[in-house]
Amino acid sequence: MTAIVRAIVDTAALRHNLERVRATAPGSKVLAVIKANAYGHGIVPTAVALAGADGFAVARLEEGIALRAAGLRHRVLLLEGVFAPEQLRLAAHHDFDIMVHEPEQLALLEALPAARPYRVWLKVDTGMNRLGFKPGQVRQAIERLQACPAAAKPVTLVTHLANADDRDDAATTEQVALFERLVEGVPGERSIANSAGLIGFPAARGGWVRPGLMLYGVSPFADGTGESLGLRPAMTLATRVIAVKQVEAGERVGYGGVWRASRPSRLAIAAGGYGDGYPRNTAAGTQVLVAGRRATLAGRVSMDMIAVDVTDLPSVSVGEEVVLWGPGVPVEDVARAAGTIPYELICGVSQRVHLDVR
């Protein structure tokens, strides 16, 4: 049985976007961020498509284990690190790099007997105030790692940018400068840039770059789209028309009757709604593609269905394809219409949606 609602993943687009990363930061190694099921694109098929990266970054141990189970032998960094001796043992067994961002993780490493050392990335908090050692703690943390037999030398020094998606905000330049001061003279590779930092702030490149969103063809900035940055959308969320309805002028449509027909209208009812990851608060008038032609959302998004005004597309019939986002309907535009960010949309595609990797 063919699934009606599909998230179609274009692996050629993923590879194209990786090449855009290489072209933007030609002197850097690329750590492809594929956490959260590769932002909804499928962690294993995405990793296979991005095999040209120098390594992968995941949030948690189980994500990395899925890559190893699929036979992928790249370097894999656990962005959140590990928190117990058994997790450390598994990280060693699977040859993972580990992030160290708090004193308890340092102590965990220091308590280990002499063994094959771990590749460690030390996280410096330069203003994100989420994970990482504060400026006054950085030198002591570096010294402890340098003295720790369980940490390979030199460690990689890393920070995370809090507001690089705003190219006019001086905070990113200040974060980069603070990081450079804090780690000045310390041996080891550096890693600063996420997608927004990589594109917008040349000083954040070098060492390892950590692109996430841009690999999936999506712009990390509030204005514009990935296409304007030379990227190609890797995901198309598509469904089909399951009914066509006629409504008279003045009739209301959907829950709450918030959309009223201003003329005799023809509506295509498409499978797919917030139960599939298409956000409920997407505004009426948001564009979709029906059989390759533009139409607009009519009324509220339901759990399993949407209504689309196809009055000006008289040939539309049951079975026609409806693209909710993808080429021609940028996910960035849908996110703006829903009052959210594209990260939430692509990561939030429901498990009942069929993942179609091509």
N, C-alpha and C positions, 0 to 999 in steps of 0.2 A: 504494500500500500504506500503510495507516494504522500509524503507529508505536505500539508497545505502551507504552513508557515515555516520558512527556511531562513537560516543565516548562512548566506553563501560567502565563502572565504576564498579570495583570489590570491593564490600563493605567488603568482607573478608580480602582483602589486606589492606584496611583502618584500620580495627580493628587490624590486625597484626602489622601495623606500629605504632599504638598507644601503643601497648604492648612493642615495641622496645623502644619507648620514656620512658615508665615506667621503663624498665630494665636499661636504660642508666642513668636515674636520679630518682632512687627509693625513694629518700627523698623529691621529689618536687611535688607540685600540677601542673596539666597540663591545660594550657589555649590553646585550639586548635584554631589555626588561620584559619578561614574559610571565610575571606573576598574575594572580587572579584569572587563571585559565587563559593566559595570553590576552588579557583584556576582553575576554569572551570569545576569542577566535580559535580556541582549542590549543592547549599548551604543547602537546606533542606534534601535531601537524605544523604548528607555527614554528617550533624549534627546528623541525626538519627543513622547512622553507628558508629559515634564517641560519642555516648551517654555515654560512660564510661569515658569521659574527665571530669575534674572538672569545666570547663567553656569553653566559646567560645569567640573569639575575632573577631570583624568585624570592618570595617573602618568607616561605616556611619550608621546613624539612620535607613534608610530604610532596610538595611540588617538585623539589629536586629529585626525590626518589622516583617519581613518575618519569622523569627524563632518563634516568639511569635504566629503569625497567624497559624503556623503549630503545635502549642501545646507544644513546647519545653520550659521548665521552668528553664533551667540551668542559671547560672550567665552569663551575656553577657556584655563584655566590648566594648565600642565605642572608638576605637583607636584614632580617630581624635577629639573626644569630641563633644561638642555642642557649638553653637555660637549665640543663640538667646533665649529669654524667652520661646517661644513656643516650641523650641526643648528641653529645660530643662523640660517643662511640660510633653512632650511625653516620655522623658527618665524616669521620675518619674512614669508615668502611666504604662510603660512596665517594670519597675524595672531593668533598665540598670545601670551598672557601667559606670562611665565617666572618660575619661582621661582629665587632666588639664595640658596644656603645654604652656600657654601664659597668660600674666597679664589680658587681657580682659576676659578670662574665669574665672579667680579668681574673678574679679569684678562682673561678672554675678552671681556667687554664693553668694557673699557678699551682693548683693542687694535683695536677697530673704527674705521674711518674715520667721519666725520660722516655720518649717514644718518637715516632715520626712526627715532625712538627706540622702544625696546621698553617695554611696560608691565611693570614689575618688581615682584615681591613679595619682600621681604627676610625670610628666616626667622630667627627668634631662638630659640635653644635655652634654654628656661627650666627644663629638668630632664628632658626626654625622653632626652637624650644619644644622639640618633640623627642627625638632620640639623639644621643651623642654626649660627649664630654664637654662641659662648659669651658670657656677659655682658661679659667684658672686651674682647671684639672688636666689640661691637655699634656703638658710636659711630663707630669708625674705618670700619666697613663702610658706615654711613649717609653719612658724609662723602665716601667715595669714590664712592658712587652719586650723591650730590648734585652732584659735580664731573664726572660721566661723561656726555658728550654722548649716548651710546647708550642711556641710561636716562631714560624719561619722568619728569617731576616732577609731583607728589610720588610716591614709591614707596608701595606698600601694605606695612604691617608686620604680620607674622604669627608666631604660635607654635602649637605643638601640645601638647595636654593628654595626659599620660601615664596618668592614673588616674582620669579623670572618671567611669568606670563604677562607682566606689565613692563614693557620695554622702556617706559618713561620713569619708572620708579628707581631711585638711586640705591635702594636697599640691596639690590643684587650686586652692584659694583662694590658696595661696602662689605658685603659678605665675602666676596672673592678676596678683597684686600685683607680682611681680618684673617681669613684662612691662611693666606700666604705668609702673614706675619707669624701666626701661631706655629707653623710647621717649617719656618725658615731654617735651613741648615740640616734638617732631618732627612736622612736617606730614605728612599722609597718612592714608588709611583704615587701620583695624585689622581683624584677623581672628583670632579665638581659638577659637570654639566648634565642636567636632565634634558628633555627635548627642548623646552623653552630656552634654557641656558645655552644649549648647543647652537640654536638658530640665532638667538638675539644678542649673545654676549661672547664675542670671540675670546676674551680673557678667561672664560670658564672652560674652554676646550683644552686639549693637551692631556697627556696621560691616558686615562680611561674615560670615555664618555658613556653615559647611561641613558640612551634614548628609550622611551616607552611609547607614548602616544603617537609620535610621528612615524614610527614603524608601521602603524596601522592606517596611515594615510590621513590622519586627523591633525588639524592645527592646534597647538597648545595655547594659542592666543584667543582672546575674547572676540576679536573681530576677524573677519576673513575665514577662509577654509584651507584645508590641506592642499587643495588644487592650486591655490595661489602661491604656495610654497614649493610647487613642483612635485607634490606627493600624489599618490593614487589611493583612493579609499579601498581598503582590503575587505571590508564587510558590506554586503548588501542584505538588508532585512526585507524579505519579499513574501507575499502571500497571494491569494487569488480572490476574485469576486465570487461570492456564494449566493447572491440574490440581487435582483434589480427591482427597485420600487418606484412607483409614481406617487408624488404628493402634490396637493393643490396649494395654490398661493395662500399664505397665512397659516398653514399647518406647521406644527412643531415636530421636532425630530429628537429622539434620544432621551436619556434620563434628564429630568429637570426641564425638558423642552426649551433649552437655551438657544437653539437654532430654529429660526422660523423661515420658511420658504418665502422669498420675496416675489416669486413667480411660480407658475406650474413647473415642477422640478422633477428630475430623474436622479435617483440615488442608487449608487452601487454599494452594497453591503459586502465588506471584505472581512474574511477571517483574520483575527489578530487584534489584540488589545493589551491592556496593562498586565494581563496574565501571561503575556508573551514577552513583556519588556517594553512595549510601546507606551510611553507615560500617559497616565490618565489626564493630567492637566495640560496636555498639548492643546493649544488654542485652535478653535474653529478657524478655518481659512488657511491652516498649514498645508503646504503642498505635498502631494504624493504623485507618483507616476502610475497611470492606468494604461496598460498596453502601450507604454512608452510616451504617453501624452499627459500633460499636466492637468491635475484636478485638485480640489481642495476639500479638506475635512469639514464635515457638516455635523455639528453637535458634539457631545461629549464622547470620549473614548470609553467603551465598555470593557469588561474583563476579556471577552473573546472576540469582539467585533468593533469595527468602525463603519461609519457611514461617510460616503464620499459623494460630493455633488458632481455628477457627470452630465448635467443638462446639456452642456455644449459638446458632449461626446456621444452622439446618438447611437453609434455602432457598438458601444460597450455592452458586453453580455457576460453571463455566468461563465466562469473559467478563466477570464482574462487575468493576467499577472498584475499585481499591485506592488510597487516598490515603496516601502515606507522610509527607508534611507539607503543611500548608496550612490553610485554615479548618477548625476543629474538631480539628486535630492540629498545635499550634504547633511551628514549627521549633525554638523555644527549648527545648521539652520533649524533642524528639528529641536535640538537642545535649547536654543534660544526661545523657540516658540513654546517650550515646556517649562521655561524658567529654571533650567538646570545646566549641567555641563556635559559635553560629549562623553567624558569618561564614564559617567553614570549610565548612559544609555548603552554603550557597547559592552560594559561589564555586567549590565543588568539583564541581558537577554536570558529568558527563562530556559530551564532545563528541558521543557517540553518542545522547544523549538529545535527542529532538525538542523544539525550542523553539516553543511554541504561544502566540503573542502575540494577545491579544484586546482 
